Amino acid sequence: NIVEGIYLSIGAGIWEEMLFRYILMTSLLFIFNKIIYDFSIFSYLSIIVITSALFSYYHFIGVSPELIDSSVFLYRFIAGMILATIFIFRGLGIATYTHTFYDLYLVFFRT
């Protein structure tokens, strides 16, 4: 159902970006910068890798979980890295719009 797909795309874009970018990345940035006092590029890259791996893994759990496929995991991991980078440089709103529009694209143009 296309209406359900639109609803789920908008919800997923907002929810996942709030969870993985706003809550998780911000918490890890706080830990690295305020508690560990590490302001290096390595800490930022580590945070991007950690949250992207969790973002990718998150898509394999749920009511009807998929079997973990390495190519699908890698695809989602890279998408998570892109969204994390957008979040760092442009903010939560742009990352959320990007995620939502990508999900909507899949709803309308998935073959």
HELIX and SHEET records of a PDB file:
HELIX    1   1 ILE A    2  GLU A   16  1                                  15    
HELIX    2   2 GLU A   17  MET A   25  3                                   9    
HELIX    3   3 THR A   26  PHE A   30  1                                   5    
HELIX    4   4 ILE A   31  ILE A   35  3                                   5    
HELIX    5   5 ILE A   41  TYR A   58  1                                  18    
HELIX    6   6 SER A   70  ARG A   90  1                                  21    
HELIX    7   7 LEU A   92  PHE A  109  1                                  18    
END                                                                             
